Amino acid sequence: MAVDEREITPAQRSSGLAKALSVIISPKAAFEQLAAMPAWGWAAIIGIALTLGAVLLSLHAQSHLVSVMQDQRIAQMPSEQQAAARTQLAKFASLSSIFIIIGALVGPWLAWLIAAVVFIIAAALGGGTATFGRAWVAAVNCYIVYGIAGLVNAIILSLRDPSTVNSMADVMSLPSLAMIVHPGIKLTAFLFNYNVLYIWYYVVVAIALYIMLKLSRTAAIVTAVLYSLIWALYLYATAK
């Protein structure tokens, strides 16, 4: 249904940039505005900028980790294959940073798509408004908070000596329960998904689902929890 221009308040007419930034400090008001006048362009720019900034800040540490992981894989090869593998990797060593940066530019789009699909399914099952447009706007705008979390993590990581980053656990710098219980790498990755800033992101997701996709409060909260488990299990599965 189209929005009647006469029913839109001056606050709802605020720019896409203002709406995107208000997601950070006043998500309820932001998503009320976005529900009336959807916008995601500025949110996408901010999200990609935050992700790219995080990658650039942590590039030395990430590159070192890639090198360590490659060395570990080569060490598991038969001795007669190791020299050839090292020669092959040396040819592409200069490109590793480029691939990391490309990942920062492409990654947010994949994250938005996954989030939008989850939101649509939740809305369809929970009796909400299951439209891709609303789900996409919610996903892209929520991602700003996730991007901030990534940037803060990268800032902390950049203060460390890159040579100390030898596993995925070393990359996970935000305070989480994993720092207290000191589990294995996979459980560390799972628990890292529940650091303070990521939890903030999932709270914002619940607010977006409630306001933009018209889910009940309970359904919005349950969906946000299940959505968080998807990413926690992904981190668990990919941790090495």
PAVO-948528 format. One record per residue (C-alpha): chain; x, y, z; residue in one letter. Coordinates in steps of 0.02 Angstrom, whole numbers, plus 50000, padded with zeros to 5 digits. Layout:
<recs>
{rec 'A'; {X; Y; Z}; 'A'}
...
</recs>
This chain:
<recs>
{rec 'A'; {50000; 50000; 50000}; 'M'}
{rec 'A'; {50069; 50171; 49954}; 'A'}
{rec 'A'; {50099; 50296; 50093}; 'V'}
{rec 'A'; {49984; 50449; 50089}; 'D'}
{rec 'A'; {50097; 50601; 50075}; 'E'}
{rec 'A'; {49979; 50699; 50188}; 'R'}
{rec 'A'; {50006; 50573; 50329}; 'E'}
{rec 'A'; {50195; 50588; 50329}; 'I'}
{rec 'A'; {50263; 50697; 50467}; 'T'}
{rec 'A'; {50416; 50811; 50447}; 'P'}
{rec 'A'; {50516; 50689; 50553}; 'A'}
{rec 'A'; {50474; 50548; 50434}; 'Q'}
{rec 'A'; {50532; 50655; 50288}; 'R'}
{rec 'A'; {50708; 50666; 50360}; 'S'}
{rec 'A'; {50847; 50615; 50242}; 'S'}
{rec 'A'; {50904; 50438; 50219}; 'G'}
{rec 'A'; {51069; 50486; 50301}; 'L'}
{rec 'A'; {50981; 50553; 50456}; 'A'}
{rec 'A'; {50875; 50395; 50466}; 'K'}
{rec 'A'; {51027; 50284; 50449}; 'A'}
{rec 'A'; {51122; 50376; 50585}; 'L'}
{rec 'A'; {50971; 50376; 50701}; 'S'}
{rec 'A'; {50973; 50186; 50698}; 'V'}
{rec 'A'; {51126; 50200; 50810}; 'I'}
{rec 'A'; {51052; 50311; 50945}; 'I'}
{rec 'A'; {50865; 50292; 50926}; 'S'}
{rec 'A'; {50822; 50132; 50830}; 'P'}
{rec 'A'; {50637; 50135; 50873}; 'K'}
{rec 'A'; {50612; 50309; 50801}; 'A'}
{rec 'A'; {50724; 50267; 50653}; 'A'}
{rec 'A'; {50625; 50114; 50602}; 'F'}
{rec 'A'; {50460; 50205; 50625}; 'E'}
{rec 'A'; {50524; 50331; 50498}; 'Q'}
{rec 'A'; {50589; 50194; 50384}; 'L'}
{rec 'A'; {50424; 50103; 50392}; 'A'}
{rec 'A'; {50338; 50260; 50325}; 'A'}
{rec 'A'; {50472; 50305; 50198}; 'M'}
{rec 'A'; {50593; 50159; 50165}; 'P'}
{rec 'A'; {50773; 50203; 50125}; 'A'}
{rec 'A'; {50932; 50101; 50123}; 'W'}
{rec 'A'; {51057; 50190; 50010}; 'G'}
{rec 'A'; {51147; 50290; 50144}; 'W'}
{rec 'A'; {51140; 50142; 50263}; 'A'}
{rec 'A'; {51226; 50035; 50131}; 'A'}
{rec 'A'; {51362; 50165; 50106}; 'I'}
{rec 'A'; {51391; 50180; 50293}; 'I'}
{rec 'A'; {51391; 49992; 50317}; 'G'}
{rec 'A'; {51517; 49962; 50178}; 'I'}
{rec 'A'; {51625; 50106; 50240}; 'A'}
{rec 'A'; {51627; 50034; 50416}; 'L'}
{rec 'A'; {51669; 49861; 50352}; 'T'}
{rec 'A'; {51806; 49926; 50238}; 'L'}
{rec 'A'; {51876; 50032; 50379}; 'G'}
{rec 'A'; {51881; 49881; 50493}; 'A'}
{rec 'A'; {51969; 49777; 50362}; 'V'}
{rec 'A'; {52099; 49911; 50326}; 'L'}
{rec 'A'; {52136; 49935; 50511}; 'L'}
{rec 'A'; {52159; 49749; 50538}; 'S'}
{rec 'A'; {52240; 49711; 50369}; 'L'}
{rec 'A'; {52414; 49673; 50437}; 'H'}
{rec 'A'; {52344; 49557; 50570}; 'A'}
{rec 'A'; {52228; 49472; 50446}; 'Q'}
{rec 'A'; {52368; 49449; 50320}; 'S'}
{rec 'A'; {52478; 49372; 50453}; 'H'}
{rec 'A'; {52339; 49253; 50503}; 'L'}
{rec 'A'; {52314; 49200; 50322}; 'V'}
{rec 'A'; {52501; 49165; 50310}; 'S'}
{rec 'A'; {52498; 49063; 50470}; 'V'}
{rec 'A'; {52350; 48960; 50411}; 'M'}
{rec 'A'; {52433; 48928; 50243}; 'Q'}
{rec 'A'; {52591; 48870; 50331}; 'D'}
{rec 'A'; {52488; 48752; 50438}; 'Q'}
{rec 'A'; {52406; 48677; 50284}; 'R'}
{rec 'A'; {52573; 48656; 50197}; 'I'}
{rec 'A'; {52647; 48572; 50351}; 'A'}
{rec 'A'; {52514; 48436; 50335}; 'Q'}
{rec 'A'; {52565; 48397; 50156}; 'M'}
{rec 'A'; {52691; 48263; 50108}; 'P'}
{rec 'A'; {52868; 48334; 50113}; 'S'}
{rec 'A'; {52890; 48315; 49926}; 'E'}
{rec 'A'; {52740; 48428; 49894}; 'Q'}
{rec 'A'; {52782; 48565; 50020}; 'Q'}
{rec 'A'; {52912; 48656; 49915}; 'A'}
{rec 'A'; {52797; 48665; 49764}; 'A'}
{rec 'A'; {52653; 48726; 49872}; 'A'}
{rec 'A'; {52759; 48863; 49949}; 'R'}
{rec 'A'; {52816; 48920; 49777}; 'T'}
{rec 'A'; {52636; 48926; 49716}; 'Q'}
{rec 'A'; {52577; 49024; 49868}; 'L'}
{rec 'A'; {52722; 49147; 49850}; 'A'}
{rec 'A'; {52656; 49194; 49678}; 'K'}
{rec 'A'; {52490; 49247; 49752}; 'F'}
{rec 'A'; {52553; 49319; 49917}; 'A'}
{rec 'A'; {52542; 49497; 49853}; 'S'}
{rec 'A'; {52359; 49470; 49807}; 'L'}
{rec 'A'; {52301; 49413; 49979}; 'S'}
{rec 'A'; {52271; 49591; 50037}; 'S'}
{rec 'A'; {52171; 49628; 49880}; 'I'}
{rec 'A'; {52060; 49476; 49910}; 'F'}
{rec 'A'; {52031; 49530; 50090}; 'I'}
{rec 'A'; {51977; 49704; 50033}; 'I'}
{rec 'A'; {51864; 49632; 49898}; 'I'}
{rec 'A'; {51785; 49524; 50032}; 'G'}
{rec 'A'; {51749; 49681; 50133}; 'A'}
{rec 'A'; {51657; 49756; 49985}; 'L'}
{rec 'A'; {51558; 49600; 49941}; 'V'}
{rec 'A'; {51529; 49532; 50117}; 'G'}
{rec 'A'; {51398; 49659; 50173}; 'P'}
{rec 'A'; {51288; 49621; 50022}; 'W'}
{rec 'A'; {51288; 49436; 50065}; 'L'}
{rec 'A'; {51252; 49475; 50247}; 'A'}
{rec 'A'; {51106; 49588; 50198}; 'W'}
{rec 'A'; {51034; 49456; 50083}; 'L'}
{rec 'A'; {51045; 49320; 50216}; 'I'}
{rec 'A'; {50966; 49434; 50346}; 'A'}
{rec 'A'; {50827; 49487; 50228}; 'A'}
{rec 'A'; {50784; 49306; 50188}; 'V'}
{rec 'A'; {50779; 49262; 50373}; 'V'}
{rec 'A'; {50669; 49413; 50408}; 'F'}
{rec 'A'; {50548; 49369; 50268}; 'I'}
{rec 'A'; {50531; 49189; 50328}; 'I'}
{rec 'A'; {50502; 49249; 50506}; 'A'}
{rec 'A'; {50370; 49373; 50448}; 'A'}
{rec 'A'; {50282; 49241; 50343}; 'A'}
{rec 'A'; {50279; 49116; 50486}; 'L'}
{rec 'A'; {50239; 49246; 50619}; 'G'}
{rec 'A'; {50097; 49335; 50531}; 'G'}
{rec 'A'; {50196; 49492; 50494}; 'G'}
{rec 'A'; {50223; 49590; 50333}; 'T'}
{rec 'A'; {50327; 49471; 50227}; 'A'}
{rec 'A'; {50392; 49584; 50088}; 'T'}
{rec 'A'; {50570; 49583; 50023}; 'F'}
{rec 'A'; {50577; 49773; 50015}; 'G'}
{rec 'A'; {50542; 49797; 50200}; 'R'}
{rec 'A'; {50655; 49652; 50249}; 'A'}
{rec 'A'; {50798; 49723; 50143}; 'W'}
{rec 'A'; {50780; 49898; 50216}; 'V'}
{rec 'A'; {50779; 49825; 50392}; 'A'}
{rec 'A'; {50931; 49716; 50356}; 'A'}
{rec 'A'; {51037; 49853; 50279}; 'V'}
{rec 'A'; {50998; 49982; 50414}; 'N'}
{rec 'A'; {51025; 49859; 50557}; 'C'}
{rec 'A'; {51195; 49816; 50484}; 'Y'}
{rec 'A'; {51261; 49987; 50532}; 'I'}
{rec 'A'; {51269; 49929; 50713}; 'V'}
{rec 'A'; {51357; 49769; 50660}; 'Y'}
{rec 'A'; {51480; 49874; 50560}; 'G'}
{rec 'A'; {51518; 49980; 50713}; 'I'}
{rec 'A'; {51553; 49821; 50812}; 'A'}
{rec 'A'; {51672; 49763; 50677}; 'G'}
{rec 'A'; {51761; 49931; 50674}; 'L'}
{rec 'A'; {51784; 49932; 50863}; 'V'}
{rec 'A'; {51851; 49755; 50856}; 'N'}
{rec 'A'; {51973; 49807; 50720}; 'A'}
{rec 'A'; {52032; 49958; 50819}; 'I'}
{rec 'A'; {52073; 49847; 50967}; 'I'}
{rec 'A'; {52158; 49721; 50853}; 'L'}
{rec 'A'; {52261; 49857; 50768}; 'S'}
{rec 'A'; {52339; 49902; 50936}; 'L'}
{rec 'A'; {52417; 49730; 50947}; 'R'}
{rec 'A'; {52572; 49661; 50865}; 'D'}
{rec 'A'; {52513; 49571; 50706}; 'P'}
{rec 'A'; {52634; 49430; 50740}; 'S'}
{rec 'A'; {52530; 49381; 50893}; 'T'}
{rec 'A'; {52377; 49346; 50784}; 'V'}
{rec 'A'; {52397; 49161; 50749}; 'N'}
{rec 'A'; {52219; 49095; 50755}; 'S'}
{rec 'A'; {52041; 49155; 50728}; 'M'}
{rec 'A'; {52024; 49171; 50916}; 'A'}
{rec 'A'; {52159; 49305; 50914}; 'D'}
{rec 'A'; {52056; 49408; 50792}; 'V'}
{rec 'A'; {51906; 49411; 50908}; 'M'}
{rec 'A'; {51951; 49560; 51016}; 'S'}
{rec 'A'; {51784; 49619; 51084}; 'L'}
{rec 'A'; {51748; 49568; 51264}; 'P'}
{rec 'A'; {51640; 49413; 51272}; 'S'}
{rec 'A'; {51607; 49263; 51384}; 'L'}
{rec 'A'; {51743; 49171; 51289}; 'A'}
{rec 'A'; {51873; 49279; 51377}; 'M'}
{rec 'A'; {51814; 49213; 51545}; 'I'}
{rec 'A'; {51793; 49027; 51514}; 'V'}
{rec 'A'; {51939; 49005; 51391}; 'H'}
{rec 'A'; {51860; 48866; 51287}; 'P'}
{rec 'A'; {51926; 48787; 51127}; 'G'}
{rec 'A'; {51931; 48886; 50965}; 'I'}
{rec 'A'; {51759; 48832; 50904}; 'K'}
{rec 'A'; {51670; 48870; 51066}; 'L'}
{rec 'A'; {51767; 49033; 51077}; 'T'}
{rec 'A'; {51698; 49082; 50906}; 'A'}
{rec 'A'; {51522; 49034; 50959}; 'F'}
{rec 'A'; {51529; 49136; 51120}; 'L'}
{rec 'A'; {51611; 49284; 51033}; 'F'}
{rec 'A'; {51448; 49307; 50937}; 'N'}
{rec 'A'; {51373; 49362; 51104}; 'Y'}
{rec 'A'; {51489; 49505; 51144}; 'N'}
{rec 'A'; {51412; 49669; 51202}; 'V'}
{rec 'A'; {51409; 49755; 51032}; 'L'}
{rec 'A'; {51339; 49605; 50938}; 'Y'}
{rec 'A'; {51203; 49589; 51068}; 'I'}
{rec 'A'; {51162; 49772; 51034}; 'W'}
{rec 'A'; {51147; 49726; 50850}; 'Y'}
{rec 'A'; {51026; 49585; 50887}; 'Y'}
{rec 'A'; {50920; 49700; 50996}; 'V'}
{rec 'A'; {50910; 49822; 50850}; 'V'}
{rec 'A'; {50859; 49677; 50738}; 'V'}
{rec 'A'; {50716; 49634; 50856}; 'A'}
{rec 'A'; {50658; 49816; 50853}; 'I'}
{rec 'A'; {50663; 49819; 50663}; 'A'}
{rec 'A'; {50564; 49658; 50651}; 'L'}
{rec 'A'; {50433; 49724; 50770}; 'Y'}
{rec 'A'; {50411; 49893; 50685}; 'I'}
{rec 'A'; {50449; 49862; 50501}; 'M'}
{rec 'A'; {50392; 49684; 50475}; 'L'}
{rec 'A'; {50248; 49697; 50599}; 'K'}
{rec 'A'; {50295; 49545; 50703}; 'L'}
{rec 'A'; {50232; 49531; 50881}; 'S'}
{rec 'A'; {50357; 49576; 51016}; 'R'}
{rec 'A'; {50378; 49393; 51063}; 'T'}
{rec 'A'; {50399; 49337; 50882}; 'A'}
{rec 'A'; {50524; 49477; 50849}; 'A'}
{rec 'A'; {50629; 49429; 51001}; 'I'}
{rec 'A'; {50624; 49244; 50960}; 'V'}
{rec 'A'; {50674; 49280; 50780}; 'T'}
{rec 'A'; {50820; 49389; 50836}; 'A'}
{rec 'A'; {50881; 49251; 50952}; 'V'}
{rec 'A'; {50868; 49119; 50816}; 'L'}
{rec 'A'; {50952; 49236; 50693}; 'Y'}
{rec 'A'; {51095; 49260; 50816}; 'S'}
{rec 'A'; {51113; 49071; 50829}; 'L'}
{rec 'A'; {51132; 49059; 50640}; 'I'}
{rec 'A'; {51285; 49171; 50646}; 'W'}
{rec 'A'; {51351; 49090; 50805}; 'A'}
{rec 'A'; {51341; 48918; 50725}; 'L'}
{rec 'A'; {51423; 48986; 50567}; 'Y'}
{rec 'A'; {51569; 49052; 50670}; 'L'}
{rec 'A'; {51576; 48885; 50762}; 'Y'}
{rec 'A'; {51581; 48786; 50600}; 'A'}
{rec 'A'; {51712; 48894; 50514}; 'T'}
{rec 'A'; {51829; 48922; 50663}; 'A'}
{rec 'A'; {52000; 48843; 50644}; 'K'}
</recs>
